[in-house]
Amino acid sequence: MPTTTRATTETTGQLSAVRTLLRLWPYVRPVRARWAGAAFVAVLASCLALVFPLVLKWIVDGPVTERDPGGVWLGAGVLLVLGSAEALLFGLRRWLVARPLAGVEAALRADLYRHLQRLPVSFHDRWASGQLLSRGTTDLMVLRMFLAFPLTFLIVNGVTILAGLTVLIVQDWGLGLVLLAPAVPLIAFCYRFEDGYAKASRRAQDQVGDLTTVVEESVLGIRVIKGFGRHRSQARAFRDLARTVRGTELVKARLLAGILTVITLLPEVALGAALVIGTIQVADGSLSAGTLVAFLSTALTLRWPIESIGFLLAMSQEAATATRRYFEVMDSDPEDPRVLADADADADPDADQRADDGLRFEGVAFRYPDAAEDTTPTLARVDLHIRSGETMALVGSTGSGKTTLTALVPRLYDVTEGRITLDGRDITAMPRAELRELVSVAFEEPTLFSASVADNVLMGAPAATEPAQLEQALDVAQAHFVNRLPDGVDTEVGEQGLSLSGGQRQRLALARSVVGTPRFLILDDPLSALDVHTEAAVEAALRRVLADSTALVVAHRPSTVLLADRVALLSEGRITAVGTHHELLRRNAEYRHLMSGEHTEETGSGTETERV
């Protein structure tokens, strides 16, 4: 279970199930009238069942005792009518709740998905995707089932039990007290069961989330698994985790079996005692046979409501756990969308004087949210100015912070210190929607979605609707291979675009970043998967786009660096040199080292350099 999940469990686990489930009220409120109507219909149907014993008492003490066949047939007809009415009422209840509760589940799922899109990248860095998937699928299904059945019948059965006990005491208070005797031990057992089952239920649902993560990773990484022949070890890992889930489910089954045994046994013992005492009273003439039949029939009618308590409590605890897991995500702070009014209020007063100022990093420092305070920050005091219309190449060794720096511009992460400005405007004072319309990004990993080529590319500029814009972006990325696909740009690329080669995926990701001619362009090593000839063609076409944009390009190869007007060298989280490619080659040893492909190792006797 992820650290975040475990920590949240500790803080939310103390909330009672009732208080937790009450958090669902905003979703239930729009359908409360129909749900209340369904509950009322169910209560009415259950209370009808309590009329059966009274009819039986009349039949036994009346027509049967007086040997009146007509009266018996009349009683049978009344029972048939009551049974038909009960069945119709339960069918009506089901019809009343089905549609609105499906809407409640849809609203919960839509809100969860919308909230996930607004949560910062740092949240997704901490949480396993399987845990989020299980919350959006399994947990919401549990909640829908709870609202449709256990919640209704906790109320229905509670009313039925109270009404039934009242009828029993009215019929014979002595026998009624005999049946009430198990109430105190039953309450004590239910209390203990509730606490233990809640913990087991939480553990099981978290383990299912971990299992979902393993399945997802195995599916997405199937090529790696097969390529390295690791299918057996992956199968063992899955089997071990599945056994863990099975063990937790068996703990839940044992707890449920225990409470069901107690709930069934104690009332049965009390019923047997009442039967013996009632039979003696009938033999003594102090109780009529019809009253005893009605009493026992009423007690048997209450058998299902009483025996279902354990089952309903179990489902309620699972629903409370699912609610806690759902709101663990919903309670996480989303990105602040910053409305335009706030942006205007917080805008830089000197922005007008620095219009078209390009992209600036001013004293920028950054430490990842989950990093310890005493660790060295990933970026420390970065000062860099990319002039309007200029292309700046960002060069540095592995782990120097290049990708992190580029992720700060579209605010995938927020700076720890300092600020970043676009044409003089602080990006933290801009609405995120506006910021991400101005800034277009091509990430190091070319992620594609299960959609058509056109949909994947146009995701970079929703306003780009003209076919010419799509064709231009594909031309810049030299993605002419799409014309050979079965349906051209309408071809579905499949999950993660795995039906395409690495170079093809990278070219589509590049096309997505340049469609719509963005004002600011951030490219994180956009040509790493291309062959030499394709790279040269893409670079030639990319120059035309870069001429109209302010661009920051992470580069590892001299050919990519030559796209830029100037080069910035990032070393240990700082900008240590800025200049043209040729200037840095002349005056900076570290830059020469990076561009020459040399590998430096510190040895005991000094520095040894070898060509790779």
Summary of the structure (lengths in Angstrom):
residues: 612
radius of gyration: 35.3
end to end distance: 42.6
largest distance: 120.9
contacts: 1938
relative contact order: 0.08
helix: 66%
strand: 11%
